[in-house]
Amino acid sequence: MVVPCHRAGGTLSLCLEALAAAEGGPYEIIVVDDASPDGVAAVAQSHGVRCLGLPRSSGAAAARNAGAAATTADIIIFVDADVRVEPGALARLVGRLEEEPSLGACFGLYSETCGAPGLVSDFRNLLHRYTHLRQAGRDVSSFFTAIGATRRRAFLEVGGLPPLRMLEDVAFGQRLVRAGYRLVLEPEAEGRHLKGYGLGAMLRSLLFDRALPWGRLAATAGLVRDEFATSRRDRWASVLALAATLATAGLLATLGWAAAGGPGLAIGRLGWAAGLAGVAALSGLVLIERDLYDYLAARRGRVYLGAAFPLHLAYLVTGGIGFGLGYLFGLGRGRRRAAGTEVEWIGGNE
């Protein structure tokens, strides 16, 4: 079992406690210290766990590959240092791989309750869980390294995780699929996510860790499938959320123009057009995302849904803009590569 760690010393102890008590054990556990400045090695030592230190911070993919190379197990399990596995989760992952020889890997999902307080953390956790639950019961082409397991021979056959700073799990899953292996989500394998988010942190993580690199890879490597957060439904939801936001901005601008004494007839027409466009876009968004909103209301209530809706709107707008910018950057990179003038992008090192 491999636990990569960088700036997660505060959650590592809870993670290791759960791993030590996990059903089906004892498991070989290797903590990989990705040059973390917060005492990871000491925490691992206090739990009697082997710690492999990297000389410099190289990213999660490199840390996981180093840990996988140091294990001896036929099934390699990855667990993030900010995840506390639920009882039976690891045994279920291993069981699926033992039961189905065609599987190259399987993975779980976050528990319904996260380990951090606050609306933003809870919303992000529920959104992530819901997005994963939609894929239960079908083969997928992406992996989830926060709580997932893969066969050693499959892992070695495809060369391990690609050396990307972001989305290495997505690329790894598609490597497995191209090699002829199946991947599935096991909904009974849950882990409680211990990381907390404020609004700014959630949107920054979405923009720089997911949307921008995903758009870039979509343009250069085609890493977009009709599943998880890149499904057609989610792409349309982002478009509608952005349209609603722009329409609202247009309406506010016309109201400001009117207050400044602009021509009444022109303002009235623009205001009506912006208002109708905004209503149409929001109606389409609610229709597309009705299942998600029902899910949130069923678990937290309608008052919670009302508070979470603007968070979801901001999430969709940020993700859509980031994906679009990343895609344009990727197209430009392709042209620079063809011309022999490419400059490496700061978000990855593949």
N, C-alpha and C positions, 0 to 999 in steps of 0.2 A: 504494500500500500504506500502511495506517495502523497505527501502533504507539502506542497510548495508554500513558502512563507516569505512575504516581504511586507513589513510594517503591519503585521497582524499578531504581534506578540500578546496583545491584550485579549485575543480570542483563542489563541492556540491551546491554552490549557483546557478550556471547555471542549474544544475539538478532540483533543487527545484522550480526555476522560471518557467521552462517548465511544471512541474507537476501541479503547481498551475493554469496554464492557459490551461491545457489539457481538451479537449472536453469530455463531459459526467460527469464532476465533479459537485460539489467539491468532492474530494476523501479524505478519511482518510489517512493521511500520517504519518508514524512512521520512524524516522531516528534511526538506531541502531548504537551507538558509540562503535565500537569494540576496546575499549581502545586506540583510535587514539590520537596521540600526537599533532595534528595540529588544535585544536580548533573547532572540529565538533559541539559540543554542542552549542557554541556561534553562529555559522552559522545557525543552525537549529532554535535557539531562535529568531534570527533576521528575520526569515521568518514566525514566528508564528507556527512552526511545533513542534510536540511532539518529544522529544529525549529520547531514552531508552539507558542508559549507562551500559556496561558490565564491571565487576570488573577487568578483564584481557582479553587480546587478545586471542580469542578462534577460530578464523577463520570465513570465510564467511558463512559456513553452520550453525554454531551455532548462528551467528548473525541473519541470516534469520529466523531460527526456533524461536528465542526469539521474533523477531518482529511479526511473524505470530501468536504466542501465545497471543500477546497483541492486535491484531486487532479484530474487531467484524464483518467484512464484510464476506459475503458468498463466494465472489471471492477474493482471495489473489493475489495481483499484486506485482511482484518483479522488481525493477529497480536499476541498479548499480549507485553508486554516481558519476561515470564518464561518464554517459550517459544522453544526453539531448533528451527527447522524441520528435518526430515530431508531428505536429498537426494531431489529429485523431487516433494516434497509440493505445492509451489505450482504447478508445471507440471501436476500431476494435477487440481488444483482448477480451474484455468483451462481445461484440456482438457475436463473434464466440462461446463462451461458452454458451451463452443464446440460440443460434440458434441450437446447436448440443448437445443434452443431453448425447451422448456417449463419448464426450470429457472429459478427466480428466484435461487436460491442453493444452494451446497453447502459442506460443511465437513468437516473431518477429525477426528482424535482424538489423545489422548496416546499416546506411544510406550510400549512395555511396560516400559522402564527409565526411571525418573525421574532427575532431576539432583541429588537431595538424598539424603543417607544416612539410615538409620533405618527401623525397622519401620513406624512410623505413616505416614511419607511414602510408602513403597513400597506399603503396603496401600491408602491412599487413591488412589494413582495407578492401581493395578491394578483397584480397584473402579470408578473412573471409566471406565477403558478398557473393562472388561467391560460396563458399562451401555451404553456407546455401541455396542460391537460387536453387541449384541443387535438393534440397529436397522438393521444393514447389509442392503442389498438391498430396502428398503421406503421408501416416501415417509413423511416425518415432518412435524411442524408446528412444530418448534423449530429455532433456529439456534444455532451455537456460535462466539462471537466470538473465542475464543482462537486458532483457526486456521480461518478461513472466508472465502468469497468470494461476492460478490453482484453482479448486473448493476447498473450505475449507474441505468439507467432504472427498474428495479424498485425500487431503493432510494429514488429520488426520488418515484416514484409513491405509495409508502405513507408518505411523510413521514419516512423515515429511522428511526433507533432512537428509541423513545418515551423521554421524559425520566424514566425510572425509575432509582432508585439501585441496584436489584437486579432481576434477571430481565428486563432489557431485551432480551436475546437471545431469550428465550422469546416475549415479546410481539411482537418484530419478526418472528419466524418465522410467528406466527399472522396477523400483518398481511399477509404475503406470500401465505399460503394463502387468506385471504379475498379477496385481489385476483386469485386465479386462477393463481398460480404454484405450482410444485412445489419441494420441498426434499428433498435426499438427503444422507446421510452417505457420504463417500468413504473407505473404510477404508485405502486406500493413501496417503492424505495424513496423515502423522504429524508430530507435534511433541513434542519432549522437554520435559516440564514441569520447570522448574528450581527451583520453590518448595518449601521444606521445611516440615514440620508436626510439632509435638508433639501429644500427645493433646488438651491443652486448646485449642490453636489450631485443630485439626481440628474439634472439637465446637462451638467458638464460631462458626467460619465456617459450619458446617452450620446451626446454630440461627438466627443473625442474618442471614446472607447468602442462605440458601436456604429453610429450612423455614418460618420465620415469614412472610416476604414471600410465599412460594408459597401458604401457607394463606390469607393475607389476600386475595390475588388470586383464589384459587379461589372465595372467597365473594363477591367483588365483580365479578369479570370472567370467571369460569369458566375460568381458565388451567390446566386439568388435562386431560391426555389419557392414553390408555393406551399410554404410551411413556416411554422413559428412566426416570428415578427416580420418576416418578409413575404407573407402570403399576399395574394391579390387583394384580399379584404383589407389587410392592414395598410397596403399602399393606397388604396382608395380612401381609407379613413384619414390618412395624412393629407391627401389632396383636399378633401372636404373640410378638414379642420383648418388648413391654411386658407382656403377660400372664405370660410366663415370669419376668420380673423381679419383678412383683408377687407371684407365687406363691412365689418364693424368699424375698422379704422376709417374707411371711406365715409361711413355714416357720421362718425364723430367729426371728421374734417368738414363735412357739409354743414353740420350744426355750428361749428366754429366760424365758418364762412358767413353763415346767416347772422350770427351774433356780431360779426364785424361789419354788417350792413351790406352784404352782397346782394345781387339781384334775386328776388324772391322766387320767380318762376323757375329759373335754372337750378336754384338750390333745392326747390321742392322736387323736381324731377330726379336730380342726382340722389337726394335723400331717399326717395321711394325706391329707386333702383338698387341702392346699396342695402336698404333694409330688406327688400324682397330677396336679394341674392344671399344675404346672411341667413335669413329664415330658411331658405331652400337648402343651403349647405348644412346648417345645423340639423335640419330634419333628416337629410340624407345620412349624416353621421350617426344620429341616434338610431336610425333604421339599420344601418350596417352593423353597429356595435350593440345592438339590443341584447344579445346573449351575454356580453360582458357586463352590461349594466344590470341585467337581471342577476347575474352571478354576484356582483358586489352588493346589491340590495339584499339578496337572500342571506348573505353571510354577515353583513354589518348594518343593514337597515337603510331606509331611504334618506334619512338625514345624512348619513355617511356618504351615500351616493351623490347627494347634492354638493357636499364639500369636495368629493373626489373628482367630479366632472371637470372643473377648471384645471386640475392637475393633469387629467388625461388629455385635455385640449392642448395644454402646454407641451406635454410629452409628444403628442402627435406632430405638432408644428415644428418643434425642435428636431425630432427625428427626420421628418420629411425634408426640411431645409438642409440638414446635415448630409442626408443621403444624396440629395441633388447636387450639393457642392462637391461631395466626394466623387460622385459619378463624373462630373465635369472635369475634376482634377485628374481622374483616371484616364479619361479620353485624351486630355492634354499630355499626360505621361506617355500614352501609347504613341502619340505623334512625335514626342521628343525621342522616344526609344527608336522609332523608325528612322529618325533623322540623325541618330547618334549623339544627341545633345541632352540626354536625360540627366536630371539631378535627383538624387535619392530623397524620397519623401520622409519627413521626420517621424511619421507614425508607425513605421515598420521597417524591417530589415531583411525581407525575404530575398 
